[in-house]
Amino acid sequence: MKKERGQALVILAFALIALAAFAGLAIDGGRTYSARRQSQNTADAVAMAGTRVLATFVNQCTPVDRYNADNAIAAEMVKFARDNGIDPTAENAELQGWYVNASEARLGRVGWGTGVPDTATGIEATLVTTDSTTFMKVVGQEHIVAPGDAIA
């Protein structure tokens, strides 16, 4: 009877791939959860900041330049995103804002030069960040995507 050599090597190779997948799930899964929390917290802060600026313009007794107000709201949203650790101008992050009415229907985009709609009562902020994975690349998962959405 001839000894069969190399079987342990094949089994070990599959075991190492499985071990890397489980380690990736633990490490990259934790990073995904953390990134998701940061994106959601930042979206909450950005929506609140934009709504605060919108409220100051709505409550003024004098006519407001809707286009300057739109630019001020967009600038405040970007500032608050940066203050919360996410740069929305970076290639791994995207921030979008919409004016919403009392029933949370979208009226128009923030910062697109169209001005503040007359019936706007709040801001919806959507923030998506991406990052590369560490271990999950072994099983074909290249990126972590962390979305956050808030209405204020």
C-alpha positions as CSV (number, residue, x, y, z in Angstrom):
1,M,0.0,0.0,0.0
2,K,1.4,3.3,-1.1
3,K,1.1,6.3,1.3
4,E,-0.8,9.2,-0.1
5,R,1.0,12.4,0.6
6,G,-0.3,16.0,0.4
7,Q,-3.9,15.5,1.6
8,A,-3.2,17.4,4.8
9,L,-1.9,20.4,2.8
10,V,-5.2,20.7,0.7
11,I,-7.3,20.4,3.9
12,L,-5.1,23.0,5.6
13,A,-5.5,25.4,2.7
14,F,-9.3,25.2,2.8
15,A,-9.2,25.5,6.6
16,L,-7.1,28.7,6.4
17,I,-9.5,30.2,3.9
18,A,-12.4,29.4,6.2
19,L,-10.5,30.8,9.2
20,A,-9.7,34.0,7.3
21,A,-13.4,34.4,6.3
22,F,-14.5,34.0,10.0
23,A,-11.8,36.5,11.1
24,G,-12.9,38.8,8.4
25,L,-16.5,38.5,9.4
26,A,-15.6,39.4,13.0
27,I,-13.2,42.3,12.2
28,D,-14.8,43.8,9.2
29,G,-18.2,43.2,10.6
30,G,-17.2,45.3,13.6
31,R,-15.8,48.0,11.4
32,T,-19.0,48.0,9.4
33,Y,-21.1,48.4,12.5
34,S,-18.9,51.2,13.7
35,A,-19.0,53.0,10.3
36,R,-22.8,52.6,10.1
37,R,-23.2,54.2,13.6
38,Q,-20.9,57.1,12.7
39,S,-22.7,57.7,9.4
40,Q,-26.1,57.6,11.1
41,N,-25.0,59.9,13.9
42,T,-23.5,62.3,11.4
43,A,-26.6,62.3,9.2
44,D,-28.7,63.1,12.3
45,A,-26.4,66.0,13.2
46,V,-26.3,67.3,9.6
47,A,-30.1,67.2,9.3
48,M,-30.5,69.1,12.6
49,A,-27.9,71.7,11.6
50,G,-29.5,72.3,8.2
51,T,-33.0,72.5,9.8
52,R,-31.7,75.0,12.4
53,V,-30.3,77.3,9.7
54,L,-33.6,76.9,7.7
55,A,-35.6,77.8,10.8
56,T,-33.6,81.1,11.3
57,F,-34.4,82.1,7.7
58,V,-38.0,81.1,8.0
59,N,-38.5,83.1,11.2
60,Q,-37.0,86.3,9.9
61,C,-39.5,89.1,9.5
62,T,-37.8,90.5,6.4
63,P,-37.8,89.0,3.0
64,V,-35.0,86.4,2.6
65,D,-32.8,85.8,-0.4
66,R,-33.8,82.1,-1.0
67,Y,-30.5,81.4,-2.9
68,N,-28.2,82.8,-0.2
69,A,-30.2,80.9,2.4
70,D,-29.8,77.7,0.3
71,N,-26.0,78.2,0.2
72,A,-25.8,78.9,3.9
73,I,-27.8,75.7,4.7
74,A,-25.6,73.6,2.4
75,A,-22.4,75.1,4.0
76,E,-23.7,74.4,7.5
77,M,-24.5,70.8,6.6
78,V,-21.0,70.2,5.2
79,K,-19.4,71.9,8.3
80,F,-21.4,69.6,10.6
81,A,-20.4,66.5,8.6
82,R,-16.7,67.5,8.9
83,D,-17.2,68.3,12.6
84,N,-18.5,64.7,13.1
85,G,-15.5,63.1,11.4
86,I,-16.8,62.6,7.8
87,D,-15.7,64.9,5.0
88,P,-18.5,64.8,2.4
89,T,-16.1,66.2,-0.3
90,A,-13.8,63.1,0.0
91,E,-14.2,60.4,-2.6
92,N,-15.3,57.8,0.0
93,A,-18.3,59.8,1.2
94,E,-21.4,61.3,-0.3
95,L,-23.8,63.8,1.4
96,Q,-27.1,64.7,-0.1
97,G,-29.7,67.0,1.4
98,W,-33.3,67.7,0.5
99,Y,-35.9,70.2,1.6
100,V,-39.0,68.5,3.0
101,N,-42.4,69.7,3.9
102,A,-44.5,68.9,7.0
103,S,-45.5,65.5,5.6
104,E,-41.8,64.8,4.8
105,A,-42.2,64.9,1.0
106,R,-39.1,66.0,-0.8
107,L,-39.3,69.5,-2.3
108,G,-35.9,70.1,-3.8
109,R,-32.2,69.5,-3.3
110,V,-30.1,71.5,-0.8
111,G,-27.3,73.5,-2.4
112,W,-28.2,73.0,-6.0
113,G,-28.8,76.7,-6.6
114,T,-32.6,76.4,-6.8
115,G,-33.2,78.2,-3.6
116,V,-35.3,77.3,-0.5
117,P,-38.8,76.2,-1.5
118,D,-41.6,78.2,0.1
119,T,-43.2,75.3,1.9
120,A,-40.0,73.8,3.3
121,T,-40.2,72.9,7.0
122,G,-37.2,70.6,7.4
123,I,-34.2,68.9,5.9
124,E,-33.5,65.3,5.0
125,A,-29.9,64.3,5.0
126,T,-28.5,61.1,3.4
127,L,-24.9,60.2,4.0
128,V,-23.1,57.2,2.6
129,T,-19.4,56.3,3.4
130,T,-17.3,53.5,1.9
131,D,-14.1,51.9,3.0
132,S,-12.1,49.0,1.9
133,T,-12.3,45.7,3.8
134,T,-9.3,44.1,5.6
135,F,-10.0,40.3,5.6
136,M,-13.2,39.9,3.7
137,K,-11.3,40.5,0.4
138,V,-10.5,36.7,0.7
139,V,-14.2,35.9,0.0
140,G,-14.8,38.7,-2.6
141,Q,-16.1,41.5,-0.3
142,E,-14.0,44.5,-1.3
143,H,-15.9,47.4,0.4
144,I,-17.7,48.4,3.5
145,V,-20.7,50.6,2.7
146,A,-22.2,52.5,5.6
147,P,-25.4,54.6,5.0
148,G,-27.2,57.0,7.3
149,D,-30.4,58.9,6.7
150,A,-32.2,61.4,8.9
151,I,-35.1,63.9,8.7
152,A,-35.3,66.9,11.0
